[in-house]
Every structure is written in C-alpha cells, then in structure tokens.
C-alpha cells in the first residue's frame, strides 16, 4: 500500500470511526446472529493473491459489523460498561503506527518513561501515596497473577529457581471472599497452587469479606500445617460491587505476615472523586493494587494499572536478562520486561496519557459522579416499584435487582421469570443488561459506565423492564 492509498483509506476510516463514536445507536447493542454465522460467511482459506483494502473494508461492514456487540453503545448497561473515547482511539492509532516494543528502556525510552509519568499522575489522582510503583499490564487477571507471584516469592524462598514440585512444602493458601473474581483461581492454577489452594472466606449480608472469618481461616490452616500466603480484598466486587473492609483485612495481614492485594479493577477509578474516597479506606496499606482505566476511566481496552509497594520483590520473582538483552544503561534505567512475565510491551501508556490530558481530572470526576447518581436514581425506581426488588447496596454505579411479584412462587420460577425478562429487554437492541447470582438467586445487573450514557438511556432501560414485566409477570 503506497502512501497515497494509505492516506485515502485512513481518511475514510477516520470518517467511519468518527460517525460511529458520535452515534452508535443505529446498531443493536447485541448482534442478531446465530453461532457460526460469521464463520460461514468467510472463506476457509487465506487468499492466494492480494486483495484491495476496499474489498477488505466492504467485508468488514458486510460480515463483521453485524456480529459485533457494541460496548461503545450508551445503552450498553451490562457487565462493567466501558468507553473507547476519541482521544484514546486516536492514541491507539498512533501506537499502532509507531509499533513500539518497550521491553527495554533502550527499545523505547519514550514508552518506558511515559508509562512511569502517567501512572504517577493516576496514582496521585486516586490518592495513593508515592511509595507505590506502577506498571501497565493488559487486564486485572494478569495484574492479580503478578501480585500473587510476588507473594509466592516472599512465602517460598528459592521458588524462582527450585519451583514447588519435588520439595517438602506445605500447601500454600490464598484467601479471598466468596464474592471475589475468578481471576484469583486462575492465578492459583498458573502459579502451581491449584484451585484448592484458594480459600474463599464467607461474606456478610452486604457481600463483604468478614475479617473474623478470615482470621479463623488463617488460624485453622496454620493448625493443619498449611502455609497462608496472601489475601485478595476487593473494592467493587464483580457481581454486586460490594466493598471489603480493607483496613481491618490489612490488620489481619500485618499480624499474620501475609501479602495483601487489593482488587479495585472496576471501582478504583472512582477514587479520583474525593467525596468517594471513604470506601477506599485502608487500601494504602496494601502490598499491591490493581485499577483498570479501561473499565471506568474511558480508556480503550486494554489497560490495567498495577501498583506495587514492593517492586523489588516483583522484579526478584520475574526478572530474567539473557545476554542478548543486556544493555550498558541497565543499572540506570527501568526495563519494563523486568516487571512481569511478558517480554514484549505495547505502548499502552499513550492512550491513558491522552485521555487524562484531553478530558482533565475535573471532567473525569464529573462523569464518574454522574454515573453513580444515575445508578442510584435507577435504584430508587426499583425500590419504589412493588414488582421489583433490589438485592444489594449501590456503592458505585451498578444496581443488582430482580422482578419479584411476591406471589409465593418458588426460587427457580423467579429465576426463570428474570431470565425471560432480561432476554426480552436485550432483544429490543436498545439496551443490554447482564446477570449474576447473589446467594443463589438470579439477579439482573444494570451497570452505568459509558461516557455518553445519559439519564434517558437509563430511563429507557427501566421503561423496557416495566413493559416486559407487565407482559411476562404472570407467565
């Protein structure tokens, strides 16, 4: 592709993207296709001869766009709603063109140092002390994996060289609540601890980890000859966005000598609003913390900010420098490859830097506070309607609720009603809601998080829910 053709296609793409970001509402939030439709519409073999980009783009519009779930739709209210904001998209365009591989300072000084600066900006915006060193990974799952790898390094001296097998070692234990994310279990699998190495501690009526139950679990494991290693506390659990009592958990970790990792992947961005800081009390006592700007800070997926109080331990666990990657400035610089399992490093910091600059902290605070206000208004509608009930508190911007006609129907029938209700609303294409289970009951989740979601979108979701409930409620 010569420069002239590239320029023409780039301009056309810019127009398409600008129109899409301005108004994605002509598209249904969820695709209306069946499994296998996309695969069937594409050839089984790569082309032997070159094809023009016009043909590639035509198939993108004809085949792929109808199969997209539109996370950038303001009616996307499921899971944790996210935004690919225009400044972030432009920065991604630049990052792709520059094609930086920032494994070493030498291979991209700008990418290396911008990551340090941008994460320092974010750290101060959310009120964390400067003792925390930051590094960017792709997702919270990888951030949690690295946190637990550092914890394992502390708990098992020599694990880096000798591993876990063939040694006389007790079972290592990681503790989290019964509401914590499944990435903890996956990290345990990857680190050789096994899923059985994760002890899920009971939560209270507000879905918060119970410090007394944590202390009891640690004591019981020690009596049984097992070795407690780390605790993962959550600020903003995936199902209900509940907040574990981090300060009390930190006290248990200090007394027991355990690594404390705080999963604030979703809710951490809310700490940029000073009035929303109380739920984060105690997180400054953690050994490591994860915040995902790609969840609620309008940064295109993917970008996970991992903060570690003990970066020397992280590097001790994972740094490995073969001769072909040695450089004369190694002792004077930070090489990003030393901070994780990934050697190649994308220029992810560029998009977060662009978002923070182009919106400014004040605009970001207003947007997050606005989302929380919308969620709480929706919760008030649920509370006032006798056909619906709320199933959890609303500390941030997610509401967990269900239809409950209160006519004595058993739990499985209530679950079936709510599943039909969710599918009916989602089938309209106007909004998308997801679900979870809380204490065994199927709960619907409305998550406000897209930069352009307004009251009218939330009100429309409520109208669709009430209309579907009126049609399905007696079924």
C-alpha positions in Angstrom: 0.0 0.0 0.0 1.6 3.2 -1.1 1.4 6.4 1.0 -1.3 7.9 -1.2 -3.5 4.9 -0.9 -2.8 4.7 2.9 -3.8 8.3 3.3 -7.1 7.9 1.4 -8.0 4.8 3.3 -7.0 6.4 6.6 -9.2 9.4 5.9 -12.2 7.1 5.0 -11.6 5.1 8.2 -11.4 8.3 10.3 -14.8 9.4 8.9 -16.3 6.0 9.6 -14.9 5.9 13.2 -16.0 9.5 13.9 -19.5 8.7 12.8 -19.6 5.5 14.9 -18.3 7.2 18.0 -20.7 10.1 17.5 -23.8 7.8 17.3 -23.6 4.0 17.5 -27.3 3.8 18.4 -28.4 2.7 14.9 -26.7 -0.7 15.7 -28.4 -3.1 18.1 -26.3 -3.4 21.3 -26.3 -7.2 20.9 -25.8 -8.8 17.5 -28.8 -10.6 16.0 -27.0 -13.6 14.6 -26.6 -17.3 15.4 -23.4 -19.1 16.3 -21.4 -19.9 13.2 -22.9 -17.2 11.0 -19.7 -15.2 10.8 -17.5 -18.2 10.2 -19.8 -19.4 7.4 -19.7 -16.0 5.7 -15.9 -16.1 5.4 -13.7 -18.2 3.1 -12.0 -21.2 4.7 -8.6 -20.3 3.2 -6.5 -17.2 3.1 -6.4 -15.6 -0.4 -3.5 -16.6 -2.7 -3.4 -13.2 -4.4 -3.5 -9.7 -2.9 -6.9 -8.0 -2.4 -7.5 -4.3 -2.3 -8.3 -2.7 1.1 -11.7 -1.5 -0.3 -12.7 -5.2 -0.5 -11.4 -5.9 3.0 -13.4 -3.0 4.4 -16.5 -3.9 2.5 -16.4 -7.4 4.1 -15.8 -5.7 7.5 -19.1 -3.8 7.1 -21.0 -6.7 5.5 -19.8 -9.6 7.6 -18.2 -8.4 10.8 -20.2 -5.3 11.9 -23.4 -7.3 12.2 -21.6 -9.7 14.5 -20.3 -7.0 16.9 -21.5 -6.5 20.4 -21.4 -2.7 20.7 -19.6 -2.0 24.0 -19.4 1.7 22.9 -23.2 2.0 22.8 -24.6 4.3 25.5 -27.3 1.6 26.1 -24.7 -0.9 27.0 -25.5 -1.4 30.7 -24.2 -4.9 31.3 -21.1 -6.3 33.0 -19.0 -3.2 33.6 -19.8 -0.7 30.8 -16.7 0.8 29.1 -15.8 3.5 26.7 -13.3 3.8 23.8 -13.1 7.6 24.0 -12.0 9.6 20.9 -8.7 10.8 22.5 -7.9 7.2 23.4 -8.8 5.9 20.0 -6.5 8.5 18.3 -3.7 7.5 20.7 -4.2 3.8 19.8 -3.9 4.8 16.1 -0.6 6.4 16.9 0.6 3.5 19.0 -0.2 1.1 16.2 1.7 3.2 13.7 4.7 3.7 15.9 4.8 -0.1 16.7 6.9 0.3 19.8 8.2 -2.7 21.6 9.1 -1.4 25.0 10.7 -4.4 26.6 13.8 -2.3 27.4 14.3 1.4 28.1 16.6 1.3 25.0 13.9 -0.2 22.7 11.6 2.7 23.6 12.7 5.4 26.0 9.5 7.4 25.4 7.2 4.5 26.1 9.1 3.5 29.2 9.2 6.9 30.8 5.7 7.9 29.7 4.3 4.9 31.5 6.1 5.9 34.7 4.8 9.5 34.4 1.3 8.6 33.5 0.9 6.0 36.3 2.2 8.6 38.7 -0.5 11.0 37.6 -3.2 8.4 38.1 -1.7 7.3 41.5 -2.0 10.9 42.8 -5.4 11.4 41.3 -6.8 8.4 43.2 -5.0 9.5 46.4 -2.4 6.7 46.8 1.0 7.5 48.3 4.0 7.7 46.1 5.5 4.6 47.7 3.5 2.6 45.2 5.4 1.9 41.9 3.2 1.4 38.8 3.4 -0.8 35.8 0.8 -1.4 33.0 -0.5 -4.9 32.1 -3.3 -5.8 29.9 -6.1 -6.9 32.3 -6.7 -7.3 36.0 -6.3 -11.0 35.7 -2.7 -10.5 34.7 -2.2 -7.9 37.4 -3.5 -10.3 40.1 -1.3 -13.1 38.7 1.7 -10.8 39.2 0.6 -9.8 42.7 0.4 -13.5 43.7 3.7 -14.3 42.0 5.3 -11.6 44.2 3.5 -13.0 47.3 4.8 -16.5 46.4 8.3 -15.2 46.1 8.1 -13.9 49.7 6.4 -17.0 51.1 8.7 -19.6 49.4 12.3 -18.6 49.2 14.0 -20.2 46.3 10.8 -20.8 44.4 12.2 -18.9 41.4 14.9 -21.4 40.9 13.7 -24.6 42.6 9.9 -24.4 41.8 7.3 -26.0 44.0 7.4 -29.7 43.0 9.8 -32.2 44.5 10.2 -30.2 47.6 8.9 -30.7 51.2 6.5 -27.8 51.1 3.1 -27.3 52.9 0.1 -26.3 50.8 0.1 -22.6 50.1 -3.1 -20.7 50.8 -4.6 -17.6 49.2 -7.7 -16.1 50.8 -10.5 -14.0 49.3 -14.2 -13.6 49.8 -16.9 -15.9 48.3 -17.6 -12.8 46.0 -14.1 -12.4 44.7 -13.2 -12.6 41.0 -12.4 -15.9 39.3 -9.0 -14.5 38.2 -7.7 -15.4 41.6 -8.5 -19.1 40.9 -6.8 -18.8 37.5 -3.7 -17.2 39.0 -3.6 -20.1 41.6 -3.7 -22.6 38.7 -0.9 -20.8 36.8 1.3 -20.5 39.9 1.1 -24.1 40.9 -1.1 -23.5 43.9 -4.2 -25.2 42.4 -7.8 -24.1 42.8 -7.8 -25.9 46.1 -5.1 -23.5 47.3 -7.7 -20.7 47.2 -9.8 -20.5 50.4 -13.0 -18.5 49.8 -14.0 -16.8 53.1 -17.7 -16.2 53.9 -19.0 -12.7 53.3 -21.6 -10.9 55.4 -25.1 -9.8 54.5 -23.6 -7.0 52.4 -21.4 -9.4 50.4 -18.3 -8.1 52.2 -15.4 -10.4 53.3 -15.7 -11.0 57.1 -12.4 -10.2 58.9 -13.3 -12.5 61.8 -13.9 -15.4 59.3 -10.6 -14.6 57.6 -8.7 -14.7 60.9 -10.3 -18.0 61.8 -9.5 -19.5 58.3 -5.8 -18.5 58.6 -5.6 -19.9 62.1 -7.2 -23.2 61.1 -4.9 -23.6 58.1 -1.8 -23.0 60.3 -3.0 -25.7 62.7 -3.4 -28.1 59.8 0.2 -27.5 58.7 -0.7 -25.3 55.7 1.0 -22.0 54.9 -1.0 -18.8 54.5 0.5 -16.7 51.7 -1.8 -13.9 50.6 -5.2 -12.2 50.9 -7.1 -10.6 48.0 -9.5 -7.9 49.2 -11.9 -6.4 46.7 -13.2 -2.8 46.4 -16.1 -3.3 43.9 -16.8 -7.0 43.6 -17.8 -8.2 40.1 -21.3 -9.3 41.0 -22.6 -6.7 43.4 -19.7 -4.1 43.6 -19.5 -4.7 47.4 -16.6 -3.3 49.3 -14.5 -5.5 51.6 -13.4 -3.8 54.9 -9.8 -3.3 53.6 -8.5 -1.6 56.8 -9.5 -4.5 59.0 -8.2 -7.0 56.5 -4.9 -5.2 56.3 -4.6 -5.5 60.1 -5.0 -9.3 59.8 -2.4 -9.4 57.1 0.1 -7.4 59.1 -0.4 -9.6 62.1 -0.1 -12.8 60.1 2.7 -11.7 57.7 0.5 -12.0 54.6 0.7 -10.2 51.3 -2.4 -8.0 50.7 -3.5 -7.4 47.2 -6.5 -5.1 46.6 -8.6 -5.7 43.5 -10.1 -2.3 42.6 -10.2 -3.1 38.9 -13.6 -1.6 38.4 -14.1 0.8 41.3 -10.6 2.2 41.6 -11.2 4.9 39.1 -13.9 6.3 41.4 -11.3 7.3 43.9 -10.4 10.3 41.7 -13.6 11.9 43.3 -12.6 13.0 46.8 -16.1 12.5 48.1 -16.0 8.9 47.1 -12.8 8.0 49.0 -14.3 6.5 52.1 -14.8 3.0 50.6 -11.1 3.0 49.8 -10.0 3.5 53.4 -7.1 1.2 54.1 -6.1 0.4 50.5 -2.9 2.5 51.0 -1.8 -0.3 53.5 -1.8 -2.9 50.7 1.2 -4.5 49.1 -0.3 -4.3 45.7 -3.4 -2.8 44.0 -5.0 -3.0 40.6 -7.1 -0.4 38.8 -8.4 -0.8 35.3 -8.7 2.5 33.4 -10.2 0.6 30.5 -13.2 -0.1 32.8 -14.3 3.3 34.1 -11.8 5.9 33.0 -12.8 5.9 29.3 -9.5 4.4 28.0 -9.9 1.9 25.1 -9.4 -1.7 26.1 -6.9 -2.9 27.3 -5.0 -1.2 30.1 -4.6 -2.4 33.7 -2.7 -0.2 36.1 -0.8 -2.4 38.7 0.6 -0.6 41.7 3.1 -2.4 44.0 4.6 -1.2 47.3 7.4 -3.7 46.9 8.6 -3.6 43.3 11.9 -5.1 44.2 10.0 -8.3 45.2 8.2 -8.3 41.8 11.5 -8.0 40.0 13.1 -10.6 42.1 10.3 -13.0 41.2 10.3 -12.4 37.5 13.2 -10.5 36.1 15.4 -12.5 33.7 18.0 -10.9 31.5 19.6 -13.0 28.8 22.9 -11.9 27.3 21.2 -10.6 24.1 19.1 -8.2 26.1 21.9 -6.7 28.3 22.4 -3.0 27.7 25.0 -0.6 29.1 22.4 1.6 30.8 20.7 -1.3 32.7 21.7 -0.1 36.1 20.5 3.4 35.4 17.1 2.8 33.9 13.9 0.8 34.4 13.3 -2.0 31.9 9.7 -2.9 31.7 10.4 -6.6 30.8 11.7 -7.0 34.4 8.3 -6.3 35.9 6.4 -9.3 34.5 6.1 -12.5 32.5 5.6 -10.6 29.2 8.7 -9.7 27.3 7.2 -7.5 24.6 5.4 -4.4 25.9 2.9 -2.3 23.9 2.8 1.5 24.1 -0.3 1.4 26.2 0.5 4.4 28.3 0.0 6.7 25.3 -3.8 6.3 25.4 -4.2 6.8 29.1 -1.9 9.9 28.8 -4.2 11.2 26.0 -7.4 10.6 28.0 -6.1 12.3 31.1 -4.9 15.3 29.2 -7.9 15.7 26.8 -10.6 15.4 29.5 -8.8 16.7 32.5 -9.4 15.5 36.1 -12.4 17.7 36.6 -14.3 16.3 33.6 -13.5 12.8 34.6 -14.7 13.3 38.2 -17.9 14.8 36.9 -18.5 11.8 34.6 -17.9 9.2 37.3 -20.0 11.1 39.9 -22.8 11.4 37.3 -22.8 7.7 36.6 -23.2 7.0 40.3 -26.0 9.4 40.5 -27.8 7.7 37.6 -27.3 4.3 39.2 -28.8 5.5 42.5 -31.7 7.1 40.7 -32.4 3.8 39.0 -32.2 2.0 42.3 -34.8 4.4 43.7 -37.1 3.4 40.9 -36.6 -0.3 41.7 -37.2 0.4 45.4 -40.4 2.2 44.7 -41.9 -0.5 42.4 -43.7 -3.3 44.2 -43.0 -5.7 41.4 -39.2 -5.3 41.7 -36.7 -5.6 44.5 -33.1 -4.6 44.9 -30.7 -7.3 46.0 -27.6 -5.3 47.0 -26.4 -1.9 48.1 -25.2 0.5 45.4 -21.8 1.8 46.5 -20.8 2.8 42.9 -22.7 2.6 39.6 -24.1 -0.9 39.4 -27.6 -1.9 40.5 -28.4 -5.6 41.3 -32.2 -6.3 41.3 -34.8 -8.7 40.2 -38.5 -8.9 39.4 -40.4 -10.5 42.3 -44.2 -10.4 42.1 -44.3 -11.6 45.8 -47.0 -14.1 44.9 -45.2 -17.0 46.6 -43.6 -18.6 43.5 -40.5 -20.6 44.3 -37.0 -19.5 43.7 -36.5 -21.5 40.4 -39.6 -19.9 38.9 -38.4 -16.4 40.0 -35.1 -17.1 38.3 -36.9 -18.2 35.1 -39.0 -15.1 35.2 -36.0 -12.8 35.5 -34.1 -14.7 32.7 -37.1 -14.2 30.4 -37.3 -10.6 31.4 -33.6 -10.0 30.7 -33.8 -11.7 27.3 -36.9 -9.7 26.3 -35.2 -6.4 27.2 -32.0 -7.3 25.4 -33.8 -8.5 22.3 -35.0 -4.9 21.7 -31.5 -3.9 20.7 -31.8 -0.7 22.6 -30.0 -1.6 25.8 -28.1 -4.6 27.2 -28.3 -5.9 30.8 -26.3 -8.8 32.2 -26.9 -11.0 35.2 -25.3 -12.7 38.2 -26.2 -14.8 41.2 -26.4 -13.5 44.7 -26.9 -16.0 47.5 -28.2 -18.4 44.8 -30.8 -16.1 43.3 -30.5 -14.8 39.7 -30.0 -11.1 39.8 -30.2 -8.6 36.9 -27.4 -6.1 36.7 -27.6 -2.5 35.3 -24.1 -1.0 35.1 -23.7 2.6 34.2 -20.2 3.3 32.9 -20.1 4.6 29.3 -19.0 8.2 29.0 -22.1 9.1 26.9 -24.8 7.2 28.9 -27.4 9.7 30.0 -30.5 9.7 32.1 -32.6 9.0 29.0 -30.8 5.7 28.4 -31.2 4.5 32.0 -34.9 5.6 31.9 -35.4 3.7 28.7 -34.0 0.6 30.3 -36.4 1.0 33.1 -39.4 1.5 30.7 -38.4 -1.6 28.8 -38.1 -3.6 32.0 -41.5 -2.5 33.3 -43.1 -3.2 29.9 -41.6 -6.7 29.7 -42.6 -7.3 33.3 -46.2 -6.4 32.6 -46.2 -8.9 29.7 -44.3 -11.7 31.4 -45.1 -11.2 35.1 -48.0 -13.7 35.2 -46.3 -16.3 33.0 
